[in-house]
Each structure stands twice: as C-alpha cells, then as structure tokens.
Amino acid sequence: MTNRRPYLPHPRHVVTAILVAHDGGRWLPTTLQAVKMQRRPVQRFVAVDTGSRDDTRQLLEESVGAASVLSAPRTVGFGDAVHQAVAAFAGVPGWAASQTDAGSPVEWLWLLHDDSAPDPAALDAMLALADEMPSAAVIGPKIVDWERPGVLREVGFTVDRGGHRQTGLEPDELDHGQHDGDRDVFAVSSAGMLIRRDLWDLLGGFDRNFPLLRDDLDFCWRAHLAGERVVVCTRAVVRHARAATSGYRRVSCTPPGARRSVSLRRLDRQAALFAWLANCSRSSFPLVAVRLALAALLRALAFVAAKSVDRAVSELAAAAAVFGRPGRLLAARRQRRPFRRVPYSEVRALLAPRGSRLRQVIDQWTAASAPDDRRRSLRRLLTNPGVLLAVGLLAVTLAAERTVLTTQLWGGALLPAPAGAGDLWQRYVESWHATGYGSAAPAPPYLAVLAFLGSLLVGNARFAVAILLLGAAPLAGLVAYRSSRWAFTSPRLRVTAGALYGLAPVVTGAVSTGRLGVAVAAIVLPALLVQLARALVPEQLLAVPAGVRHGRRPASVRHAWAAGLLLAVLTAFDPAGYLLTAALLVIALVIALVRRQVGEAARCVLIAGIPALLLVPWTGWLWSHPALFVTGLGQVAQALQDSNLHPVDLVLAHPGGPGSPPYWLMAGVAAAALFGLFRSRTALLGWLLAAVGVAGGLVVTRVHVVPVAEPGGSAVAGWPGAATAFVAAGLALAAAGGLAGLRGWLRRSSFGLRHPATLLLAAAVLATPLVAAGTWIARGTGHLLRTGSADILPIFVTDPTTVHGQPRTVILRPAGNSVRYTVLRDRSPELGDADLPPSPAQVAAVGSAVGDLASGLGGPAADALARTGVRFVLIPASAQRLDQTIAAAGGLLRRGTVGGWQVWEITPGGARLAITDGTAWQPVTAGGVGWNAAPVMVSSGSPSRLLVLAEAASPRWRAVLGSPGSTVPLAPVNYQGWQAFRLPATGGEVRVYRVPDRRSTWLTVELAATAIVIFIALPGAPRRRATAAPAATPSEARVPVGAAP
C-alpha cells in the first residue's frame, strides 16, 4: 500500500506549536487535547517544561514524546522558553511545506500557554485570515474565560499613558458577538498568538527584559514600528485560565538584575514602564520618563492611603528597577532603532486615548448606579432594620426636643459654642487662653474633635454641637445596632438592643442637662466595646462563630488600634470612661496572662496606651487634676447632680439628676438580663459591663471633689453618666442575649409556669423603649437646656472704643446666704472655658474682694477689685438686697439696668495694666497687651515703679522697652501673685507680650500620632481572593498528542 498524506488545509503554511508549561498539570490535559483536536493540525510541536514540580513533565512526555519536550530552569520566563524552543525545534518530527498555487511556503510560530485551550477551529481560522490578509504578521485569537467560555477576556488590547492594559471590555462582559470582526489592533495576547517566523527572526523574538508579563505588548509594539500588521481573528477562540494573574500558581521566574523571584504585581508594573520607555519616540522620551516617574510616586502614595502597602512597595520597586538601571533601558532603545520604519504618529493612533482609564472607572460607576440598581438600593435602604430604628428614634427625638430644635444651645452643663469652627481651632492650639482669669492649662481635646466636625459642616461649630447633643439618642441607637452584629445574627434582637440603649436614661438625661461629653461618650461606647471584643474576647464566649457574615472576625492588631482610637475619643469627652475601660482591660489582661496569651496581653497594654499618646499634652494635666474623672467636663453645679442616688438606681442604669426618667424604667430589662445569664454566654459579657459600671458609679457618686475651674470652691459629687452608659450597654446586651432563640427554647420545653413568665418578661423588655419614648416626649427636655443668645455683657461694657485698658467684669449671683461670682473679660463664657482652671492666687484675690463687696465694704472692696483688673460689676435685677448693699457701701457708680442685669462701674476702674510704686495705683488705659497691640507709653519717674499685669505670674510673660529693632528687656517681678516688671526712671515705650510654650511641638506630635493611629485602625483595601483552580481528572491526564500522521 502507498502511504498518503491526508488533506491539509492551507498547505503552504508551516505551523510550529510551542507550548510552555510551568506547574500546569491541572490544565495541561485539556490544553493538549485541544491541540490534538485542531481541524488544521500543526506540522511541528515542541514543549518546554520550566522546572515543574508536579506531573507536568510526565504528561508532556507521554503525550508528545520525550524528544519533543525540552527542559529549562524554574526561574526561566516565558520569552526565554520560547527562544529555547525556536532554537531547538528543527530536530522535532513534522511535515514540510510545499510550493502551492497560493504562493511560497510561510512559516509560523503558534505560542501556547499550558492553561490556554484553543477551540478546534482556532488555528484553521487564523491561517484562513493569513491567506485573506497576507500582510498580517501577528494574529491573535479571541480570549474567553477558562471556566465560563461565554465571558470575554480579551479581543486584542492596547495600553494607556500609564502603561495599564486596556481591553475595552467591561468586567465579566458576556460574548454575544458584539466585538466580532477581524481588525487591526495594537497588541494581542501571547496565549494563542500566531507569529510569522521571518518577523520573529527580524525582531529577535521576545525581549529578554520581559520575563513573564507584557512580552506580548512589547513584541506587538515593535512589530508596528517595523511596519507590520497586528490583527485579531475573532473567529479563533482560546480559553485561558490566566493561572498566574488569577493567583492559581506562584511566579518563579526572575527578572533581569534580580537575584530572586519578585511579586507578580511588581513584574507587571516593571514591564509596563519598561515597554513604554523602550518603545516611545526619541522626542517624547524625556516627557514620558518624567510622567511615568511622577505617576509611580502618586500611585504609591494612593496605595499607602488605601493601606495597600504591598502594592505601594511593588510600585516603587518597579520604578526603581527601571529608572535605576538606565543602561539596560538605553540598550533596549538602541536595539529597536534599526527596525523603526514607520513614523511614531501612526503607532500612537492605536494607543488608548487620554483619560480612557478615568472614563472606564466612570462607566463602571454609572453602570453600577443604573436607575434599576438605584431603585433596588433605595428599597433595601428603606427596609433596612437599622435605618428604620434610626428613623423611629429620630422621630421620638424631634418630638421630645421640640422646644430646643436650634443650633444655638446652652444651659445646664453646656456653655454656648462659638459660631465658627475656626474659633474652636484657635482656642485649642493656643498656649494661653484669655478666659476671665486667664489660663495656661492645655485646652481639652474634645474642642479639636468638635472643631473638626464643625469644619466638615461648612465651619459651623454650633451645628456640630447640636447634632451630637440633640441627636444623641438616634446616633447611640444606630451605633449600638451596628455594633451588635458580632453578638446577634437576628435583626430583631439587634433592633431591640439598639432601641434599649438609644433611649436609656443616661442618654435622655444627658440631653436634658446639656452634658455634651456624656452624650458623645454614649455614642462612642458601643463601637469601642465591639472593637475591644474583636481584639480581646476569647471566641468561646461569643454567641456567633468567628467568620460568619454578621459575626466576629478573627482578632487582629488593627482592632486593638481602633479600640485605642475610640477610647481616646471617649476620654476626651468624658475622662471617667477611660477608668471604666481600664478596668475591663485589667480583667482582660489577667485572663490573657492566665491563658498565656502574650498577644492578647500586649493588645491590652496597647489599647490603654494609645489615648495617653493621642491626647498629649492634656494627658499629663488630666492625671494631675483627678477631679475631672469625677466631675467630667463642662460646667459643674450641685443642682445638676442627685445627692440621694441609691445603688439600685445604678443597677437600673439610672444616673439621677434633673431631666431623668423614672428610676424603674429599666427594671424589666434588668430582670431579662438576669434571665439571660442562664441562657446565653453573651449575657456574661453584658453583666461584666454592668458590674464595672455600677462599681464606677458608686465611686463617682460617693466621692466629693472641688471642681478644677473653681479653686477653693465647694466640693461636689459627680454625675455617673459614663458609668450608667456602661450599665445600660451591659443590660441591653444581656437582655437581648436572653431573648435569643427564645421561641425554640419554649417549644422544646414542656408547658409550665415558665412559659407565661418568660413571655411576660419578653413583653416587658419590648415595652421598655416604648415607655421610655412616651415618657421623654411627655417630659420634654426640661428647663435647663435653653436656646438663643447667652450674651450677658452689655455692649458698652465690651466696646473697645469707649472702654479702654482691657478691664474685667464680675457677675454676682445670690445663692441663699452666699454669693456666687463669675469673672469675664470682653465676652460671655463659651464652650471650653469651664475646663480651663485659673490660678488659685487670682481666685483668692478676687474672691476676697467679692466677699467684702457683698458684705458692704464698698470702698476697700472696689479698690481690691480694681487692682485685679475689674471695672464693672453685674448683678441680677431681681437681687434687690444685694443691689441695696452695694449702693449703700459706695465706691461703685450705677450705670443702669440692661437685659435684666444691674450694671455697676468701679471708679476709678481697673485695667489689665497698672503702674504702682507700692502706694499709689495708676491704671493704664492707653495701650494693650500683645506684640501687635499698641505700646504703653510710660513717663519718667521713680526707679522703684512696677508695671503690673493683672495676670498670674509666669516666666512666659515678657516686657521690653524701646521701639522694635532696639528693645531692652525689663526685669520680671512677682507682685503678690501677679506678673510685674521693673520700670526704668527714664520711661519710654513698653510692649508687654507672652511667648508661646512648647504646645505647638506637642500638637505636632499629637497630629502625627493621630494620623498614624487612624491609618492603622482603618480597614485596608479589600484583597482579591482567587478561587480554587479545577483539578484535572485521571482520564484527562493521559491525552496522546503528537505530530499529525
């Protein structure tokens, strides 16, 4: 018999298939089978195994024979493997081409990956296109997904100005033939790429500077510059698993100049930068280099901001690898120079247009926010239980606070906020504060938080205060609902817990008494507790297994940093919250040490230490004034506390004081919480919180301290706001834990007394928020919280054009048999003033003079007040007895009644500066204090004279004699606790000012530390996780493939 060759379509084409395999045993059987099933067989087949550690080598040898399988080191990339195959395939068995009517033989290289399976008609279609377009030198197929062949991956591609691959496809776009049609493209994928052999030899094949990625882009770019065509054949389809970029296997190849393999991301970015710089035109090279370098830096910064540090490192390392080796880059450009046969403008037309990446992002966002999607999102939002809870609490809040719905709030413990956020920022950064007495104490950090929120609200600080105080109930309830995800999967239980906490007596009481600090602490507390739980609580005590959608994720250091950040915010608004949280941390620390969990113990220390770092320098000042842990921040008055608070009130989360609901309101919740101890492990954590809160509340209500803003004043007890917030959170958690799974528990048990008792208890819990809402609406916010202007000083008292010398004003208020007083400067008290303590010596001097004035010693008392810088005295118009006493004593001049206040003026009045020689006292009414203020003109006189400043003595106060540029410092003197300076006999121009302390340095440290903590605490960018790759079946693992007979 005669051996005949079967009919071979497109006979003049000689095709050598080159397959590169690297740990591809799971895809290789399918790929080999696909090559075997080609309608137009290949003439030659050669495979290169790059050090595979699975059964890849065995599969190849059994399929094509050992002679057709080459070996390469594991670190060899795709391009080097193809070069090795091209150099060696001459000895591989195959068919020879012959002269035909269609023309002379044409030799092709068909490149295949081990995870790319061509359809049976793929090669036939590409060769048919080669006959139709003889000028096509590089032909690529349509690439579809390996697992989902109906999903498009590439139909040719291009590159944008940043080197990013642009396919022109939407994510997971389905193939409906919308991109079909053979056409010229900028580049095609190396998976299934068909290359004419003469072009391969002309260009030298794939550049060895591209070990794995972007080698196809670079080769097609060079082909265009050489005047050849790159065409995509959409009739040819190749399934591609993209094993390396999808994370199915690790990359082992080593880039040029590297000693070991690097990350795939760095390989991709390095290749993208190199491709642009090696192939761009000579004239545009400098601009492209600068643009890509700046873009790499900006991308790295953006990745750092998104907490993708590994991506930032890869971006910078890729840029350093390219720009740090200019010799390799210039050599690549020299190699390309002989083959540049067409103007670069023709190639530029195939590049992605400017802004294509931005338009792609916008298109994706627009597609995601289509009208149907927006309607579905809106429907989900409106039916979300948390949103419904917040709306319900907001409605209750609006009804209860109907008389104070404004942004200008004051009263109770709350002083009016300044109009602008800039005023709060200035007050926070100042090292010395111009309060009534003046204070060098560090400003409380909550001013910075309010200033930041006010800045976000178009600079309106009052609006920020109103949102936090008046919106405390819905905000606290919503935060509690969101935070309870780690404990309960049932939305009903989470809504119950959120409603109980949002309408707890401590929240409504804080609103009624203007306790902004307690209100914010109640809002922050649930988020703090959930971060503590994620960082510290053993998983055995949790009701929900770790890793579920609404449950607790495994503990990480990030949760500890987040807990520390929230604890710092809590401490800034209510210092007592730090001590209560510290008690929880001590308990967790002991448990961690007993369990020998060093990581948990370290996280306890970290959480406790973060607030001390973020609140400097206020931290040291806070611990030196422990009374703040009892009284809290804001105005302190005995009338705002409940002196008869019983321990039972604390157990029922009742803080007492005006504006609080009935003490029995939470009785049903407490009973349900006790019931939960027998049913839920979550209730244990709830009662731990409650126990810590009750213990802290007992300390706060039993200890009497002197407010820091009133040295020498009467001792008062504290208001257990933060403590009862802990109790409320614990009771809500324990009660919700007792209700969890209640229906199933009752069904499993036989009917008895427990059934009606349990149902009655559950009804009491569910009714508690309703009763609390009704009580709050009926009572309202009470009489303490007020709206409108809180200005006390008449305009003529604060007008600098008529009142000279920057004097002070004393406001007297009769309080039974005593008189309370307040010292002001040129404005009424504002937020933060009550938290800045004065000098005890100043308070003693003013207090003694006020006592004498109220006792009828008008003349001496007026002189003493004048020496402290006081010029005006205000008393309520209703205080007739005190008014008559002052009038009878003399020494003061009545100026009339303004706004319900009797105004008295001391004659001669006091001023901030005065000159004395020990006997005479002369107020200085011309000039002021400050380097930019008008100087004080001092006449000649006795060398024993002193210039007395009515401020507490401090080495920060300075005085100089002379004009700017030629000044002489004056010697400082402590004059009866006031700052003074010795005046020379010659007199002259004197400037008094204060030099700043190190607060700016501390604030810089605080800002840097806050930024670092926020960066660590925030969740990072989501990482794309690769799905498991399909495993090859035994039947697929043995596919006989070889040269066609």
MIVEX-84063 format. One record per residue (C-alpha): residue in one letter; x negated, z, y negated. Coordinates in steps of 0.02 Angstrom, whole numbers, plus 50000, padded with zeros to 5 digits. Each point is the difference from the previous one (the first is absolute). Layout:
AXZY/...
//
This chain:
M500005000050000/T499474997049821/N499875014949882/R501034995849846/R500055009449840/P501735005049945/Y500684993149837/L499225009349851/P500954999449835/H498934995949850/P498544994650110/R498744996849861/H499975018449952/V498775011350089/V500555018149985/T498915014850043/A500965016250005/I498965015349951/L500765016950037/V499175016049937/A500515015950091/H499675018149957/D500895013650098/G501474988250014/G500555003250178/R501775004249948/W500274983249913/L498784988750091/P501094995650151/T501384993349887/T498754990549893/L499164991950151/Q501684995350073/A500494992149833/V498414989549997/K500304994350177/M501794994649960/Q499514988449857/R500834983050013/R498414992549937/P498605008850095/V498325003649924/Q498464990650063/R498865014849994/F500285018850001/V498715013349962/A500285018649976/V498905013049918/D500165018350047/T499305011549865/G499585015350103/S501755004350057/R500205016850085/D501624995950091/D500334986650131/T499854985549877/R498424993150080/Q500755000350174/L501594991349941/L499014986149917/E498854996850149/E501444999550122/S500964988049887/V498684987649939/G498495003950105/A498425009549960/A499124984449936/S501254998349859/V499885018149943/L498625005149879/S499485017649957/A499605007149828/P499605017449936/R501445011249951/T499504999749817/V500124981049987/G501414993649891/F501204985650027/G498984987049904/D498375003750092/A500924999050166/V500694982949956/H498254994249950/Q499355005650169/A501384990650090/V499744984049901/A498155000450041/A500315002450186/F501574990350044/A499064983950040/G499735006250176/V501805004950027/P500994987950115/G501244989149906/W500614982449968/A499134987149897/A500944989849871/S500054981150000/Q500244986449871/T501844995949977/D501054988749893/A500345014749887/G498185001349949/S498345007950047/P499935017250083/V500255015349890/E499365016950056/W500945016049957/L499725018750018/W501555010250037/L499725018449956/L501035013150089/H500085018949994/D500305010050158/D501655005949920/S500624982749946/A501114990550120/P500414981949950/D501654992150048/P499894986150132/A500174986349868/A498815007749873/L498444989750035/D500984984050027/A500875002149832/M498365003149907/L499164984850079/A501524989649957/L499795005649821/A498174995250009/D500524982550048/E501274999549859/M498775007349872/P498254993950047/S499315008549845/A500535017350061/A498425009550050/V500735017450027/I501725002150077/G500875016650022/P501605005050091/K501495010349946/I499625018350044/V501435011050065/D500065017950061/W499435003850177/E501455011350044/R501304991649889/P499704981350001/G501424997449877/V499015009249864/L498794989849894/R498255006349966/E499134985149921/V500354981849958/G498324997449919/F499435011749863/T499095001049837/V499115013649901/D500325007749830/R498765004449864/G499675016950077/G499584992950171/H501625005450082/R500754989050133/Q501634991849943/T501114992450134/G501524996649891/L501095008850129/E501085015349985/P499645014850115/D500694996250174/E500774983849940/L501004991350136/D499594982150047/H501494988749968/G498954984649968/Q499985003349813/H498114997849993/D499874985450121/G499114984149949/D498194994750018/R499075001949836/D498345003649918/V499625018449978/F498535010049935/A499575007850168/V500635002850177/S499705014150122/S498564999250123/A501265004450137/G500394982550064/M498964991049868/L499534982150049/I498374994449917/R499234982850004/R498275001650075/D499084989749869/L500665011449861/W499465015250099/D498244993250014/L499954994649818/L500505017049932/G499045009850130/G501545007950075/F500615017149951/D498905009249877/R499115014450086/N500335010949847/F501795001250065/P499895009250166/L501865001650033/L501224997749856/R500194986549867/D498864988150098/D501454987750009/L500305001549813/D498184996749959/F499874985150119/C501584991849932/W499405003249822/R498364991150038/A500954985850085/H501004997249841/L498425000049894/A499274987150121/G501494988649968/E500885002850167/R501835003950031/V500705016150074/V501754997450072/V501265011350084/C500994992850144/T501635009650012/R500464991050162/A498605009850084/V500425018450026/V498815014050050/R500505017850038/H498755012249928/A499925018750033/R498745003449860/A499265013750108/A498635005449880/T501015000249838/S501495008150087/G498925014250066/Y500174995550185/R498125000250023/R498495005949905/V498764988749914/S498245000350070/C499114986049906/T498685004249871/P499984991549830/P498364992949933/G498845013549935/A500945014250087/R499295010250142/R501675004450077/S501784994050001/V501085003749849/S501865001749971/L501114984850010/R500595002849823/R498234999449932/L499634984450103/D501514991449927/R499645004549819/Q498164996050016/A500394983050073/A501314996649866/L498785003849859/F498614990150081/A501114984850028/W500514999449818/L498255002349932/A499204987950121/N501234985749973/C500535001149817/S499294987849876/R498355002949912/S500815001449829/S501295012950055/F498805010450105/P499555013149866/L501825002649950/V500575001050182/A498635012750039/V500495011249854/R501854998450040/L499795004350184/A498865014749962/L501235007549876/A501454996550118/A499095009150140/L499735015149888/L501815000349943/R500634998050178/A498905014450055/L500695011049862/A501774995250047/F499665004450182/V499295016849947/A501565003349896/A501044995950154/K498925011850105/S499354985650106/V498205005349986/D499474989850152/R500674984249919/A499105004149838/V498375002750094/S500244983550093/E500334990849836/L498455007049916/A498924997750155/A500554981850013/A499604996849818/A498315008650018/A499594989750155/V500354983849907/F499325003749827/G498585010850065/R499224985350094/P499984985749875/G498684990750099/R501164997050146/L501384994349882/L498864987949907/A499344993150165/A501794996450056/R500344990749838/R498424989750023/Q500544995350176/R501674993849935/R499304989949856/P499564984050097/F501764998350069/R500965001749837/R500704982549983/V501625002749902/P500335008549833/Y500465018350014/S501594996649901/E500744990950150/V499715015250110/R500685011949868/A501694991550011/L500205006650178/L499635018149952/A501415012349973/P500614999649820/R499585014149884/G501135015150018/S500584994850173/R499665017150072/L500995008449862/R501444987950025/Q499945003550186/V500215018649970/I501414996849876/D500884988350122/Q499895012950138/W500695013449885/T501394988449944/A500444995850179/A500025018450044/S501165003749853/A501254986450033/P501805003849947/D500545003650179/D498535011650026/R500335008649834/R501815002950048/R499505007150168/S498695011049918/L501265006049872/R501265003750137/R498705009950097/L499515009449843/L501785004749955/T500385006050176/N498375009650021/P500395018550031/G498605005549884/V500674989449858/L501765006650029/L499325017749997/A499064996949837/V501544992149921/G501085014750052/L498765012749933/L499844990049840/A501885000249975/V500035018950024/T498545001849880/L500834989749864/A501595010250015/A499105016749997/E498824995349858/R501324991649895/T499585010549846/V498124996850001/L499854981550042/T498684995849871/T498134998249990/Q499725013549869/L500105015850107/W499435017749965/G500515017750037/G499695013250131/A498234997950064/L499884982449928/L499244995949832/P500444983149922/A498854985750046/P499194989549865/A500754982849973/G498534989750060/A498935000650155/G498474997949889/D500315017449928/L499935007450174/W498414990350040/Q499205006449840/R500505017850037/Y499304998750175/V498294993149952/E499735011549849/S498765014050023/W500855010649866/H501885000449970/A500805003149830/T501385011450063/G500635014649897/Y498455010550029/G498904985850062/S499344999650177/A498434993950086/A500765001750173/P500084984150104/A501664991149991/P501065001350158/P499824984550111/Y501874997150010/L499884993049824/A498944985750069/V501294996450135/L501414999749873/A498964989449882/F499684987550140/L501854999050043/G500434998649817/S498774985749981/L500874990950141/L501655002949910/V499464990349846/G499125015249926/N501555011250001/A499445017450053/R501725007649974/F500774987550119/A498735004850133/V500465018449980/A501864996150008/I499804989850159/L499025013550090/L501095014549943/L501754992649996/G499654989050152/A499255014050104/A501475001050121/P500114981650050/L498114998050000/A499725015450108/G501384994850120/L499334982350015/V498225005950030/A500625012450131/Y500984986150086/R498494988550004/S498825013750054/S501105005750146/R499644983850095/W498615008750096/A501225013150065/F501664991250029/T500494982550051/S501845002549959/P500444994449823/R501445012549998/L498835014650028/R498824993549868/V501434998149875/T500565017750040/A498265007049973/G499804990149838/A501685005849931/L499655018250044/Y498314999649915/G500524989649849/L501425012049957/A499045015950045/P500215014449876/V498194998749944/V500244981949945/T501605002749902/G499345016449930/A498404991649940/V501024987049907/S501125013049918/T498545010549937/G498894985449948/R498645003750128/L499174983050005/G498575006250108/V501135006650137/A501064984249995/V498494988850027/A499345011850134/A501654998450093/I499874981049991/V498204999550063/L500155013450135/P500834989650140/A498704986249982/L498615013050003/L500705008250157/V500144983750095/Q498194995549957/L499465017350058/A500954997350162/R499204983050029/A498285006949969/L500095016950086/V501525003550108/P499714998150189/E501074986450077/Q500745012350125/L500985008649861/L500804984049940/A501724994350052/V499564981649992/P498564992650102/A498574992649901/G500034981549969/V501874996849997/R500714990549854/H500735014849907/G498855013050072/R498305007349965/R498494988850014/P498365007050067/A499105011549879/S498654992549891/V498875005549860/R501044989549880/H501475011850024/A498885014749955/W499474991649838/A501814995749961/A500495018250032/G498615005949884/L500574988149864/L501805005850011/L499425018150004/A499054996949839/V501594993349917/L500985015050066/T498695012149934/A499964991649830/F501875003249975/D500185016550094/P498405009450048/A500955011450120/G500264984950112/Y498134999550033/L499965017750067/L501504996750112/T499224984150067/A498345009150021/A500905012450113/L500584985550109/L498234993050001/V499295016750055/I501225000750145/A499564982150048/L498145004049985/V500145014850118/I500984989650126/A498724986049988/L498555011950029/V500875007950149/R500324982750072/R498204995149955/Q500604985349899/V498604998049875/G500814984749920/E501615009349961/A499035014749929/A499004988449888/R501594991749939/C500705017149953/V498485003549892/L500074982549926/I501835001749949/A499695016949919/G498484993749905/I500704983949927/P501095008549866/A498515010149940/L499064983849973/L501404990049920/L500545013649878/V498315004249924/P499675008349881/W501735007950006/T499675006350177/G498755013349947/W501085005249853/L501515001850115/W499115011850118/S499395010249851/H501825002149945/P500915004550162/A501585004549905/L500434981450001/F500275000950188/V501425012249964/T500774993849838/G499714981550024/L499854987949856/G501114998349848/Q500815013449892/V500155017050082/A501425011949959/Q500725014850091/A501754993149974/L499584985250112/Q499625011050151/D501095010450115/S499345017850003/N501165005150143/L499564986250124/H500245006050180/P498954994150148/V501594993050077/D500134988349851/L498294993150043/V500494997450182/L501504990049937/A498874989749884/H500805007649846/P498765002249854/G501195009749887/G500054998849812/P501234991349884/G500754983750059/S499815003750185/P501464997450121/P500735014450105/Y498715008250114/W501064996950156/L499964981149979/M498654997250133/A500655013150123/G500714986950120/V498384990249992/A498985015650040/A501135003650151/A499794982050061/A498135001749977/L500005015450112/F501024990250126/G498714986249992/L498635011750061/F500794999550172/R500174981150006/S498634991349903/R498135001249982/T500194992949825/A500925016049951/L498395009750033/L499154990549861/G501515002649888/W499985018850023/L498135000449972/L500304992149830/A501425012149965/A498965015150050/V498574994849885/G501254997149859/V500855016950023/A498325009150002/G499434990949843/G501675003349914/L499865018750033/V498285000349919/V500554990049849/T501555010449966/R499165016950030/V498414997249897/H500135001849811/V498714991449891/V499704996749816/P500274981649955/V498374991349957/A500764993349838/E500445017649941/P498455011250013/G500545017949977/G501834995950030/S501205007650125/A499754997250186/V501314989350087/A500404995350179/G499884982250062/W501364987850051/P499814995350184/G500324981549973/A498624992650110/A500285013550131/T501864996550018/A499624981350004/F498975003450156/V501435010350070/A501274986349962/A498924986850082/G499755010950153/L501855004250018/A500514981749980/L498724994850131/A500505013550123/A501864997349976/A499854981250025/G498965003550154/G501395011050067/L501274986049976/A498904987050086/G500784994550164/L501405012649979/R501364988650070/G499084996750162/W499545018350020/L501825005249986/R500554986750123/R498755005750129/S500545018249990/S501635007350065/F501335004049872/G499925017449929/L499865010249843/R498424990949953/H500944983949969/P501145005649856/A498625011249930/T498754985849999/L501224987949923/L500445012849866/L498165002349962/A499744981249987/A501504998649885/A499275013749889/V498364990449986/L500874983849956/A501115008749874/T498565008549910/P499484984749896/L501824997049952/V500225018149943/A498344999549907/A500494983949912/G501705006949950/T499265016349938/W498684991149897/I501254988049923/A501175014449955/R498635010949924/G499024986149917/T498245003049939/G500435015749904/H499515004849823/L498115000550013/L499594981550012/R500374991549835/T499874983049919/G499594993549828/S498655004749878/A499085016450024/D499124999749832/I499995017049917/L498844998049851/P500784993549840/I499254984349927/F499325008649845/V499015011850113/T499104986050092/D499834987549857/P498114998349965/T500334993049826/T500795016349941/V499245012750119/H498105000449994/G498745009450102/Q500744996550175/P500885017050010/R500935007550149/T501815005650016/V500645015350093/I501755000050075/L500785017250029/R501445003050123/P500785017250021/A500105005150184/G500905016750009/N498895013349924/S498504988449994/V499554983749917/R499324984750090/Y498994987649901/T499264982650015/V498564992749902/L500114981649951/R498964987849900/D500724984149927/R501174996050145/S501245008050117/P499465004950177/E499824985650122/L499734997550185/G498405008150058/D499805012349855/A500625014550105/D498634996850127/L498575001349874/P499585018449974/P499335006049831/S498585011949966/P500495018450030/A499185004949835/Q501104987849904/V501555006250088/A499555018049963/A499724996549815/V501614990449977/G500985012150109/S499445014949897/A500474991549837/V501704994750069/G500345017850057/D499605006649828/L501104986849919/A501485004150111/S499725018649964/G500164997549812/L498174999749950/G500214984149900/G498464999449889/P498635004750125/A500854990050137/A500104984649888/D498155001649958/A499555001750185/L501044984850045/A499214990049859/R498275004150070/T500554992250166/G500484984049911/V501885003449992/R500984994649849/F501814998850056/V501135011850099/L501644994250079/I501365011450067/P501734995550066/A501334999949867/S501025011650110/A498625013450002/Q500635008549842/R499205016850035/L498274992550019/D500314989449846/Q500455015349898/T498445009250061/I498854985949945/A500884998349833/A499855018749963/A498165001050047/G499434986549881/G498474988950014/L501024984750052/L501034987749899/R501674993750066/R500064980950006/G501794998050061/T500944996250163/V499674983750093/G500794995450167/G500525017750044/W498315007749952/Q499545011149853/V498344993949929/W498805012449918/E498344995649918/I498515011449985/T499305000649823/P498614996349986/G500134990750163/G498734998350136/A498994984650043/R498944994250146/L498425002349896/A499615014349882/I498495006749906/T499625018649997/D498595011149945/G500665014950099/T501245005949870/A500894985249918/W500894986850102/Q500204982449928/P500994987150102/V499314982349995/T501404987749965/A498954984649966/G499154991850147/G500285001550186/V499215002550169/G499254985250091/W498584987949970/N501194986849933/A500995012449894/A499695002749816/P498505011549971/V500165017349924/M499235001549828/V499175017149985/S499425006149831/S498425010049974/G500105018650025/S499365015050096/P498894996250152/S500995012850100/R501554989450001/L500774993750161/L501074984850033/V501275006750126/L500914988150117/A501635007350068/E499544995250179/A499255009850143/A498115000949989/S499134987050107/P498264992050002/R500894983249994/W500505002449818/R498734993049877/A499854999149811/V498784989649898/L499584999649817/G499714983749910/S500594982150009/P499914989750161/G498214994850034/S499205015149917/T500865015450069/V499395017850029/P500845010550137/L500755016649948/A499665015650100/P501505004950109/V500685017849993/N501325009250102/Y501125008149870/Q501235012150085/G500264987750142/W500194985049883/Q498764986149975/A499035001149837/F498474992149918/R498795006749868/L500124990949835/P498474997049891/A499985006149822/T499884982249934/G501654994350079/G500374981750031/E500964988550114/V500405008250169/R500684991750155/V500705010550142/Y500264991850169/R499975003350185/V498834991650123/P500744995050168/D499535008750159/R499674992350172/R501834996450032/S499734981349986/T498705000950138/W501185010050110/L501414987849966/T498884985650052/V499625008950163/E501845003750022/L500494981849969/A498704993550122/A500495012750133/T501844996149978/A499704981450018/I498995002850159/V501285011750077/I501454988349959/F499034985450074/I499685009550162/A501755007250010/L500944983849978/P500344989850156/G498914984850021/A500494981950020/P500884996650166/R498864993150132/R500524985250103/R500015004450183/A499774986650129/T501204999450145/A499365000150176/A499414983050060/P500844992750153/A499025001750161/A499684985350113/T500924999950166/P499014997550162/S500774982950027/E499454994249829/A498235006150027/R499534985850118/V500324983249919/P498954985450066/V499464989749851/G498644986949997/A499614982349951/A501424988250031/P499814989850159/
//
